[in-house]
């Protein structure tokens, strides 16, 4: 059992997920023959992961199997990331690997909007589609490997097929974003905000919980803007109208009996209304808020949609209502025009706001981003120096907050168990990006168990605990 730290990220594409499935070799495409097989490589953020899950669910419902390696696949789908230039290169490398190992490749995802660049590097790809173009991807698979049809077999469970462990799942509530941050090209990749009807979200969430999911991780590009494009339209849910509104959706999700964790929340004023749900234990006391910076001049250059001065005060009010609130965030250092005073302002704000977990990125000029035209480029060596100073400051904050949890009784959701013990997470920790709780020697637990524990030790990223029951 290896201890790993996920307290910070240095790459927007730091988590690469590759699907795993039954290994078999397809030998035909007739109704009576073996099922055709699709290999899947999913790169990038959880939003892209949900896109992959939806495509896989559709393909499995049509009789396709998911291959566990390139050799066993009749065609390979690569779901790409295109947020940073480094992510684009990683996507090109993944496409190249699939082409070399299999030769029949369909490309989709955020990087798919740059089809000419993809085809210039890999002219043999079968098809290229953009983000959340599920039908086009499935059609391309049909063209490459026609599906089998057997109406007598139900191949897909009601909750669909997922690439995450059985006990937690990402729940996407909208696509796109209405903000126009100067460093970001997401709106050009994924379009403006497009929210799902509230009852559609709740039907999916209820099916997931019924299938054994213990934690729902709510995601979108701008979660707190949910429903704005729908004018908060009502839809029927359990015999009652449910508005497509952030508070109403959180309230309904909190009634399902699972952990509900909120990601990518902008600190708009109406987020205040959700904090009492956290204090009452309806949803987890956790907010993932991409602050990106704290210095007013840098935020203005970034065109961020929230005012730093008001945000600091609101965090204090939130913690007065819900003292256990954990805030995770991401920050950018070395943004064009960032001065030493701006950076020191950020470090001081980080300490005062007591950010529980923080990822840090060195600014990268992304093709098409408005920030590329700003004056005051920061040298790469200075970006690196500031990144190290930021991480050292954040480690001190994290160590202090985790030390305060020693001696407390905490529920832990188990993720892994091996011969050395169990590894889980507290309500303040999301999978992959935050810390872990180690229950050394406890081999009774199973993934998905919710265990009552006492915290024994801490460091700057993780906790150690013992089971109480």
HELIX and SHEET records of a PDB file:
HELIX    1   1 UNK A   46  UNK A   61  1                                  16    
HELIX    2   2 UNK A   85  UNK A  101  1                                  17    
HELIX    3   3 UNK A  110  UNK A  113  5                                   4    
HELIX    4   4 UNK A  115  UNK A  121  1                                   7    
HELIX    5   5 UNK A  134  UNK A  144  1                                  11    
HELIX    6   6 UNK A  186  UNK A  190  1                                   5    
HELIX    7   7 UNK A  198  UNK A  210  1                                  13    
HELIX    8   8 UNK A  223  UNK A  225  5                                   3    
HELIX    9   9 UNK A  246  UNK A  253  1                                   8    
HELIX   10  10 UNK A  269  UNK A  271  5                                   3    
HELIX   11  11 UNK A  272  UNK A  279  1                                   8    
HELIX   12  12 UNK A  296  UNK A  302  1                                   7    
HELIX   13  13 UNK A  308  UNK A  321  1                                  14    
HELIX   14  14 UNK A  340  UNK A  353  1                                  14    
HELIX   15  15 UNK A  370  UNK A  373  5                                   4    
HELIX   16  16 UNK A  380  UNK A  403  1                                  24    
SHEET    1   A 3 UNK A  16  UNK A  18  0                                        
SHEET    2   A 3 UNK A  37  UNK A  43 -1                                        
SHEET    3   A 3 UNK A  65  UNK A  66  1                                        
SHEET    1   B 5 UNK A  16  UNK A  18  0                                        
SHEET    2   B 5 UNK A  37  UNK A  43 -1                                        
SHEET    3   B 5 UNK A  75  UNK A  80  1                                        
SHEET    4   B 5 UNK A 105  UNK A 109  1                                        
SHEET    5   B 5 UNK A 127  UNK A 128  1                                        
SHEET    1   C 3 UNK A 168  UNK A 172  0                                        
SHEET    2   C 3 UNK A 215  UNK A 219  1                                        
SHEET    3   C 3 UNK A 259  UNK A 262  1                                        
SHEET    1   D 2 UNK A 174  UNK A 175  0                                        
SHEET    2   D 2 UNK A 194  UNK A 195 -1                                        
SHEET    1   E 2 UNK A 234  UNK A 237  0                                        
SHEET    2   E 2 UNK A 240  UNK A 243 -1                                        
SHEET    1   F 3 UNK A 286  UNK A 288  0                                        
SHEET    2   F 3 UNK A 326  UNK A 333  1                                        
SHEET    3   F 3 UNK A 357  UNK A 362  1                                        
SHEET    1   G 6 UNK A 409  UNK A 418  0                                        
SHEET    2   G 6 UNK A 421  UNK A 425 -1                                        
SHEET    3   G 6 UNK A 437  UNK A 440 -1                                        
SHEET    4   G 6 UNK A 463  UNK A 467  1                                        
SHEET    5   G 6 UNK A 450  UNK A 458 -1                                        
SHEET    6   G 6 UNK A 409  UNK A 418 -1                                        
END                                                                             
